[in-house]
Amino acid sequence: MKGELSVKNLARHFKLRQRGTLFARTKILKAVDGLTFNVAPGEMLGIVGESGSGKSTTARLLLGHIPSTSGEVTFGGEKIGAVPNLAWRRMRRRMQMIYQDPLGALDPRITVARQIEEPLVVHFPELTPDARKARVRAVMGDVGLSFHHGERFPHELSGGQRQRVIIARALVMEPELLVCDEPVSALDVSVQAQVLNVFQDIRERNSFTGVFISHDLKVVRQIADKVAVMYLGRIVEIGRPDEVLHQPLHPYSRALVSAVPRKGRPARERIILSGDPPNPVDVPSGCPFHTRCPEVRPVCRALRPELISDAGRTVACHLINDPSFAGVPVTKGEAA
Ligand code: SF4
């Protein structure tokens, strides 16, 4: 379907050679290990999880920036990364990414207006210089930047303004798919709120399918229509924000949600996980979360739970059908 992002059994494994012994050994790091999900046209999927859960690798796989080990990603029915060069170039201009580090993504020697215009020169050679400049001015206005900002160099702008430039540079291409990897995590809380407001305004005016990656559940709640929780390269729960962030079922989602500071929530309600996240080159057998799970049962050590849907909820946990394990609201009233 036009504008639909579809991901099936997507995996990306890296081979790591370990030296220091007589014979070098190879270990496999499963950064992403079998993701399956759909994002409907115009929908925004939020992906949350600790660092090392595979969120950023997922972002790069979705746009074909790195090849997958197995599985496939299609956008609007076309397979990403598997079309001839010319068709791929046309497809690339419909898909844009917003990065975490705006300073690193901008050229310090070029004015920001020229940097916003650059992708138009490459991907829309049919546009006249006047038409390009009009499009740049319009998109700068959309993200709250004035004409004068366009004449400046990146270091002359604040962090929030630089992130607006990055958003403008992605939007000037009028993308149908926008993937954002921690786009506001480097900003102060007040600037974060301004940039998120810009984002929401833009979403109301433009229709694009999106994936928004963040470790911050509050940010995701504000922006996403659907939320996926990742742990060690897999999705452990996916659903509507009011379900996943207010009544999480998976024990890992419950711990994440309980860790968000909220006025009026007693400290005793926080779920403290035992131990550190496992080394991703040495993922525990059975359920990968069993070494830290407060609900662990014998079956969890032997069998890996699949992501299954039951009664409208989609969770990878053996206890989803256990009557003793009902989804108890982690928060009362406002979610996360
Ligand atoms: Fe915890 Fe077992 Fe569920 Fe894994 S399958 S999350 S270890 S209860």
Boltz pocket constraint, residues with backbone or C-beta under 6 A from the ligand:
constraints:
  - pocket:
      binder: B
      contacts: [[A, 250], [A, 251], [A, 252], [A, 287], [A, 288], [A, 289], [A, 290], [A, 291], [A, 293], [A, 294], [A, 295], [A, 296], [A, 297], [A, 300], [A, 303], [A, 305], [A, 316], [A, 317], [A, 318], [A, 319]]
      max_distance: 6.0
